[in-house]
């Protein structure tokens, strides 16, 4: 099976809603925490906001890199 065919293969087991939505929910929570911390103050709050707002960007970059293999 080549790389292009492998992208269309489904898993043999059904996934629960918790398994499907676990990562998107965590990324949403991280984004919310980042947005609120950006409003709260400077210094450590800024660092926290940058880290948590960049979490979805890092997840997409990781997924693209993993999929390109």
Rosetta blueprint (number, residue, H / E / L):
1 X L
2 X L
3 X H
4 X H
5 X H
6 X H
7 X L
8 X L
9 X L
10 X L
11 X L
12 X L
13 X L
14 X L
15 X L
16 X L
17 X H
18 X H
19 X H
20 X H
21 X H
22 X H
23 X H
24 X H
25 X H
26 X H
27 X H
28 X H
29 X H
30 X H
31 X H
32 X H
33 X H
34 X H
35 X H
36 X H
37 X H
38 X H
39 X H
40 X H
41 X L
42 X L
43 X L
44 X H
45 X H
46 X H
47 X H
48 X H
49 X H
50 X H
51 X H
52 X H
53 X H
54 X H
55 X H
56 X H
57 X H
58 X H
59 X H
60 X H
61 X H
62 X H
63 X H
64 X H
65 X H
66 X H
67 X H
68 X H
69 X L
